[in-house]
Amino acid sequence: MQQRRIGDRAVGAIGLGAMPLSTKDPRPSREEAIGVVHAALDAGVTLIDTADAYSRDEAEFGHNEELVAEALRSYGSPDVLVATKGGHTRSGTGWGLDGTEAYLRRACEDSLRRLGVEAIGLYQFHRPDPATPWEESMGALRSLADDGLVRMVGVSNADVAQIDAARSIVGAAFVSVQNQFSPGWRSSAGELAHCAAHGLAFLPWSPFGGVSAAGSLDSAAPAFAEVAAELGVSVYRVTLAWHLAQADVVVPIPGASRAASIQDSAAAADLQLTDAQLTRLDAS
């Protein structure tokens, strides 16, 4: 698979978003979910994105991290960059936020235990917490990196000003931004361009528009469906190839709950769109 860089690590150009393995309703069995991770690895995926809050509810907080760790162990502990996130909390089935330094350190230590590693490859602040100054949250990430608990740091759902503050506070350990971006959601185009200008990896989440919208991508993005028909491939493969063409710092992380889905997504790394096709898609 084509390779791209996140900090000092080379990874496959297409990653795996593991969230649906824990949050989709109904979700796959544990054996099926592990099979999805193994299929991704077989296809050349070397970036897996997870988070401590990816679970059905508060009672099984950490479910997705534990699942990813189990899948990697059973595969033979491959050389994979596992990116996890902290800062989201769960109350019952609801979602909350805590960006305080004390909480993020606790969350990181719990993630280390669940993942079974001495240091997390990429640790990302899940979402800005309006009740906590951004500078405090970024200082917490800097401390985690300085103390060797995490090797690289990223942020998610951040704007340009927050990205620049993270660059200033975290320093060289700050390597990535994970924002929503898809054919129907392009409001993060400015952040993507900013990452490209500063050599930061940009990890688009929900590259197909999210779990509820992915099934109707053909109708929601007709230009993408037209190009897919011309090429004889899925609209999902075309969509990911379009993502990759935005900038060489882009590493999409499509979610998958079936092995066939991530196998098709991984093939997008080898799909070349023409300039004319890209112009049509960019204008759609």
C-alpha positions as CSV (number, residue, x, y, z in Angstrom):
1,M,0.0,0.0,0.0
2,Q,1.1,3.6,-0.7
3,Q,2.7,5.0,2.4
4,R,2.2,8.4,4.1
5,R,3.8,9.9,7.2
6,I,2.4,10.8,10.7
7,G,5.3,12.4,12.5
8,D,8.3,10.1,12.2
9,R,6.1,7.1,11.3
10,A,5.3,5.8,7.9
11,V,1.8,4.3,7.7
12,G,-0.4,2.9,5.0
13,A,-2.3,5.7,3.2
14,I,-5.6,4.3,4.4
15,G,-6.2,3.6,8.1
16,L,-9.0,1.9,9.9
17,G,-11.5,3.7,12.1
18,A,-12.4,1.1,14.7
19,M,-15.3,2.9,16.3
20,P,-18.1,1.0,14.5
21,L,-16.8,-2.3,15.9
22,S,-18.0,-1.1,19.4
23,T,-20.7,1.5,18.7
24,K,-22.7,0.3,15.7
25,D,-26.1,-1.1,16.5
26,P,-26.2,-4.0,16.0
27,R,-22.4,-4.4,16.2
28,P,-20.4,-7.3,15.0
29,S,-19.6,-10.2,17.3
30,R,-16.2,-10.1,19.0
31,E,-14.9,-12.7,16.6
32,E,-16.3,-10.8,13.6
33,A,-14.8,-7.6,14.9
34,I,-11.4,-9.1,15.3
35,G,-11.7,-10.5,11.8
36,V,-12.3,-7.0,10.5
37,V,-9.0,-5.8,12.1
38,H,-7.2,-8.8,10.7
39,A,-8.6,-8.1,7.2
40,A,-7.3,-4.5,7.5
41,L,-3.9,-5.7,8.4
42,D,-3.8,-8.2,5.6
43,A,-4.7,-5.4,3.2
44,G,-1.8,-3.3,4.3
45,V,-3.4,-1.0,6.9
46,T,-0.9,0.0,9.5
47,L,-2.9,2.8,11.3
48,I,-5.8,1.9,13.6
49,D,-7.8,4.7,15.2
50,T,-9.6,4.1,18.4
51,A,-10.7,5.9,21.6
52,D,-11.4,5.1,25.2
53,A,-15.0,6.4,24.9
54,Y,-15.9,4.1,22.0
55,S,-18.4,1.8,23.7
56,R,-22.1,1.3,23.9
57,D,-22.3,3.1,27.3
58,E,-20.4,4.0,30.4
59,A,-20.4,0.5,31.8
60,E,-18.1,-0.8,29.0
61,F,-15.9,2.3,28.7
62,G,-12.7,1.2,26.9
63,H,-14.4,-1.5,24.9
64,N,-12.9,-0.5,21.6
65,E,-9.3,-0.2,22.9
66,E,-9.5,-3.6,24.5
67,L,-10.9,-5.1,21.3
68,V,-8.1,-3.5,19.1
69,A,-5.5,-4.8,21.6
70,E,-6.9,-8.3,21.5
71,A,-7.0,-8.3,17.7
72,L,-3.4,-7.1,17.4
73,R,-2.2,-9.7,19.9
74,S,-4.0,-12.5,18.1
75,Y,-2.5,-11.4,14.8
76,G,1.0,-11.6,16.2
77,S,1.6,-8.1,17.4
78,P,2.2,-6.4,14.0
79,D,4.1,-3.1,13.5
80,V,1.0,-0.9,13.6
81,L,0.5,2.7,14.8
82,V,-2.4,2.7,17.2
83,A,-3.9,6.1,17.6
84,T,-6.3,6.5,20.6
85,K,-8.0,9.5,22.1
86,G,-9.0,10.9,25.5
87,G,-11.1,13.7,26.7
88,H,-14.6,12.4,26.1
89,T,-16.5,10.9,29.0
90,R,-19.6,8.8,29.2
91,S,-22.6,9.0,31.5
92,G,-24.9,6.1,30.8
93,T,-25.2,6.2,27.1
94,G,-24.5,10.0,26.9
95,W,-21.3,11.7,26.0
96,G,-19.5,14.4,28.1
97,L,-16.2,16.3,28.0
98,D,-13.3,16.7,30.4
99,G,-10.1,18.4,29.2
100,T,-8.5,19.0,32.5
101,E,-4.9,18.0,33.1
102,A,-5.8,15.5,35.9
103,Y,-8.4,13.8,33.8
104,L,-6.3,13.5,30.7
105,R,-3.4,11.9,32.6
106,R,-5.8,9.4,34.2
107,A,-7.4,8.6,30.9
108,C,-4.0,8.1,29.2
109,E,-2.8,5.8,32.0
110,D,-6.0,3.7,31.6
111,S,-5.5,3.6,27.8
112,L,-2.0,2.4,28.3
113,R,-3.3,-0.5,30.5
114,R,-6.1,-1.5,28.1
115,L,-3.8,-1.3,25.0
116,G,-1.0,-3.2,26.8
117,V,1.8,-0.9,25.8
118,E,4.5,1.1,27.5
119,A,3.8,4.2,25.4
120,I,0.9,5.1,23.1
121,G,2.0,5.7,19.5
122,L,-0.4,8.6,18.9
123,Y,-2.5,10.2,21.6
124,Q,-5.2,12.6,20.6
125,F,-7.3,15.1,22.5
126,H,-10.8,14.0,21.5
127,R,-12.7,17.3,21.5
128,P,-12.3,20.8,23.0
129,D,-13.8,21.1,26.4
130,P,-15.5,24.6,26.8
131,A,-15.1,24.3,30.6
132,T,-11.3,23.9,30.4
133,P,-8.8,26.4,28.8
134,W,-7.3,24.9,25.6
135,E,-3.9,25.8,26.9
136,E,-4.4,23.5,30.0
137,S,-5.4,20.6,27.8
138,M,-2.5,21.1,25.5
139,G,-0.1,21.4,28.5
140,A,-1.4,18.1,29.7
141,L,-0.6,16.5,26.3
142,R,2.9,18.0,26.4
143,S,3.5,16.5,29.9
144,L,2.4,13.1,28.7
145,A,4.9,13.3,25.8
146,D,7.6,14.7,28.1
147,D,7.1,11.9,30.5
148,G,7.3,9.2,27.8
149,L,3.7,8.0,28.2
150,V,2.9,8.9,24.5
151,R,5.2,9.1,21.6
152,M,3.2,11.6,19.4
153,V,0.3,13.9,20.1
154,G,-2.7,15.0,18.0
155,V,-5.9,16.9,18.4
156,S,-9.4,16.2,17.0
157,N,-12.2,18.6,16.1
158,A,-9.9,21.6,16.3
159,D,-9.9,24.9,14.4
160,V,-6.8,26.7,13.0
161,A,-6.2,28.8,16.0
162,Q,-6.3,25.8,18.3
163,I,-4.0,23.9,15.9
164,D,-1.5,26.7,16.1
165,A,-1.7,26.9,19.9
166,A,-1.1,23.1,20.0
167,R,1.9,23.5,17.8
168,S,3.3,26.2,20.1
169,I,2.6,24.4,23.4
170,V,3.2,20.8,22.6
171,G,6.2,21.3,20.3
172,A,7.8,18.6,18.1
173,A,5.6,15.9,19.5
174,F,2.5,17.5,17.9
175,V,2.0,15.7,14.6
176,S,-1.7,15.4,13.6
177,V,-5.2,16.8,13.4
178,Q,-8.4,14.6,13.1
179,N,-11.4,16.5,11.9
180,Q,-14.6,15.6,10.1
181,F,-14.2,15.8,6.3
182,S,-16.2,14.2,3.5
183,P,-17.9,15.0,0.2
184,G,-20.8,16.5,2.1
185,W,-18.8,18.1,4.9
186,R,-16.0,20.3,3.7
187,S,-16.0,22.9,6.4
188,S,-12.6,21.6,7.6
189,A,-11.0,22.4,4.3
190,G,-9.2,25.3,5.9
191,E,-7.7,23.1,8.6
192,L,-6.7,20.5,6.0
193,A,-4.8,23.2,4.0
194,H,-3.2,24.5,7.2
195,C,-2.0,21.0,8.1
196,A,-0.5,20.6,4.6
197,A,1.3,23.9,5.0
198,H,2.8,22.9,8.3
199,G,3.6,19.2,7.6
200,L,0.9,17.9,10.0
201,A,-1.0,14.7,9.2
202,F,-4.7,15.3,8.6
203,L,-6.9,12.3,9.5
204,P,-10.5,12.8,8.1
205,W,-13.0,11.1,10.3
206,S,-16.4,10.0,8.8
207,P,-14.9,10.3,5.3
208,F,-18.2,8.9,3.9
209,G,-20.4,11.2,6.0
210,G,-20.9,9.1,9.1
211,V,-22.5,5.7,9.8
212,S,-26.0,6.9,9.2
213,A,-25.2,8.6,5.9
214,A,-22.6,6.2,4.4
215,G,-25.3,3.8,3.0
216,S,-26.8,6.7,0.9
217,L,-23.5,8.1,-0.4
218,D,-24.4,7.2,-4.0
219,S,-27.4,9.6,-3.8
220,A,-25.8,12.2,-1.5
221,A,-22.7,12.5,-3.7
222,P,-23.9,11.9,-7.3
223,A,-20.7,13.1,-8.9
224,F,-18.7,10.6,-6.9
225,A,-21.2,7.8,-7.9
226,E,-20.8,8.8,-11.6
227,V,-17.0,8.6,-11.4
228,A,-17.3,5.2,-9.6
229,A,-19.5,3.9,-12.4
230,E,-17.0,5.0,-15.0
231,L,-14.2,3.3,-13.2
232,G,-16.1,0.2,-12.2
233,V,-15.4,0.6,-8.5
234,S,-17.4,1.5,-5.4
235,V,-18.3,5.1,-4.6
236,Y,-16.4,4.5,-1.3
237,R,-13.2,3.7,-3.1
238,V,-13.5,6.9,-5.3
239,T,-14.3,9.0,-2.2
240,L,-11.2,7.8,-0.4
241,A,-9.0,8.4,-3.5
242,W,-10.4,11.9,-3.6
243,H,-9.4,12.4,0.0
244,L,-5.9,11.3,-0.7
245,A,-5.7,13.7,-3.6
246,Q,-6.4,16.7,-1.4
247,A,-2.9,16.7,0.0
248,D,-0.1,14.3,0.8
249,V,-0.7,14.7,4.5
250,V,-4.2,13.2,4.3
251,V,-4.7,9.7,5.9
252,P,-8.4,8.8,5.9
253,I,-9.6,6.5,8.6
254,P,-12.8,5.0,7.3
255,G,-14.8,3.0,9.7
256,A,-15.8,-0.6,9.0
257,S,-17.8,-3.3,10.6
258,R,-17.3,-5.9,7.8
259,A,-14.0,-7.3,6.4
260,A,-15.2,-6.6,2.9
261,S,-15.7,-2.9,3.7
262,I,-12.1,-2.3,4.8
263,Q,-10.7,-4.4,2.0
264,D,-12.5,-2.2,-0.5
265,S,-11.4,1.0,1.3
266,A,-7.8,-0.2,1.4
267,A,-7.8,-0.6,-2.4
268,A,-8.4,3.2,-2.7
269,A,-4.7,3.7,-2.0
270,D,-4.0,2.4,-5.5
271,L,-6.8,4.2,-7.3
272,Q,-5.5,7.1,-9.4
273,L,-8.1,9.7,-10.4
274,T,-7.5,11.9,-13.4
275,D,-7.2,15.7,-13.1
276,A,-10.5,16.0,-14.9
277,Q,-12.2,13.6,-12.5
278,L,-10.8,15.5,-9.5
279,T,-12.0,18.8,-10.9
280,R,-15.5,17.4,-11.2
281,L,-15.5,16.0,-7.7
282,D,-14.0,19.2,-6.1
283,A,-16.7,21.2,-7.8
284,S,-19.6,18.9,-6.8
